[in-house]
């Protein structure tokens, strides 16, 4: 049986699941580096009306520690902030549709969105996750070596 699972809270995984023989591999995926964050911004801003002052490398610099879902949230929030500027009390649906085509998402919208959307993992959590991944890798490796040694002994008997 093959099981593939993912979590952003490995500290909440029942330790019984991590005992030898349960999972053969644990793959820890770190938050993206600057180039990865820039590519994620590129994906989530594609087709969106960006103002000339929006520079994706700058946004990537401002979002160290953010993961893809966080960056998607930033892009969505920035777009909503830009739209909220044109939607005022008493404005009609037809006026909104007309003005929406002129909306540009600017750097200030992204800066406000970054202040609102916090990274899902803190530096402390990342450090803890990395330690857990190292411990599991060590444990799994030791168990794998013991298991292969047992198999050799059985073959020799």
N, C-alpha and C positions, 0 to 999 in steps of 0.2 A: 504494500500500500504506500502511496506517495501522498504526503500532506505538505501543502505550501501554506504558510501563514505569515502574516505581517502585523506588527504592532509598533506604535510610537510610545508605548508604555511597557517596556520589558520588565520594569520593576514590579508590575502587577501580574506577571506570569507565575502560575503556581509552580513552585520549585519541584514538585513531583514530576512535572512534565519534562524537566531538564535532567532527570536522572539518566544514567547510562542506558543505552539501548532504545531510548524514546525517539530522539532526533539525531540524525547523523551529521547534519550541517546546520550551522547558525551563520547567517550572512548579515553582517552589520554594514549598513549603508550610511555613510556620513552625510551631513547636509552638504549641498553643492558648494563648490569653490566659486570664486567670482565669475569665471567664464561660464560655468553652468547656470548661475543665477541670471546672468545676462541673456543666455539662450532661453531660459524660462520666461523672462520678461518679454523677449522677442515673440515667443509663441503666444503669450496671453495678451499682447498688445496688437497682434496682427489684425489688420482691418479696422482698428480703432482710430478715431481722429485725434492724433497726438499733436500738440502745439510744438513749435520749433524749439522751445527751450527744454524739451524732454530729451535727455541723453541716457540711453539704457546703461552704458558703463557706469554712470554716476549712480543710477538707481541700484545697480549691483553692488557698488561700494557701500551704499547705505543699508544694505540688507544682509550683512554677514550673520550667519546663524539661522537664517530663514530657510525653510524647505519649499518645495514646489507648491504645495497647497497654500502656504502662507503668502507666497508671491502672487498666486492666483487671486487670493483674497484682497491683496493690495490693489491689483489691477481693477478688480470689480468695484472696490470701494472708491478708488480714484474716479472711475467713470460715473458712479452714483453722485459723488460730490460735484462733479462738473454739471450733471443734469439738474441737481438741486438748485444750482445758481439761476437756472432759467424758469424753473417751476416755482411760481409764487402764488399766494392766495388770490383767487379770482381769475387766474389765467385760464383760458378755454382750451379744450382738447386740440382744436385746429391750430391755435397759436403755438401750443407745445410741439405739435408735429412739425410745424414750420421752423421753429427755433432750434429744434433738436438737430436738424441737419447742419446747423452752424456751430454747434458745440465743439470745443477743442479741449482735450484733457491736457492740462498744463503741469509743469513741474510742481507748482504749489499744491495741486490736487494730490499728486503722488506723495509729497512730503507730509501732508495731512493724513493721508491713508496709512503711511508707514507709522505715524504716531498712534493711529487707532488700532492697526493690526499688529499684534505682538507675535514674536516667533513662538511656535508651539513648544519648543524645547529651550531650556535655559542652558547656560554654560555648565552649570553644576550637573544637570541631567545628562548632557552630552558626555561629560567626563565619566559619570557613573555608567552610562550605556557602554562606553568604550571599555571600561574595566570589566563589565559583565561579559562582553563579547570575548575579551582576552581570556577570562576565566573559563568560559564555556569552551573556547577553542582548545585550551590546554587540557581541560577535562576530557573532551571528546577525543583528542589526540592520544592521551594516555590510555583511555578505554579502548580505542582502536588498536593500539599496539598490543595491549593485553589480549584482546580477542584474537588477533592474528597469531600471537604466540601460542595461545591455547589450541588453535587450529593446527599449527605445526606439530605440537605435541601429540595431538590425536592422530595425525597422519603417521607419526613415527611409531606409534603403538601398534 
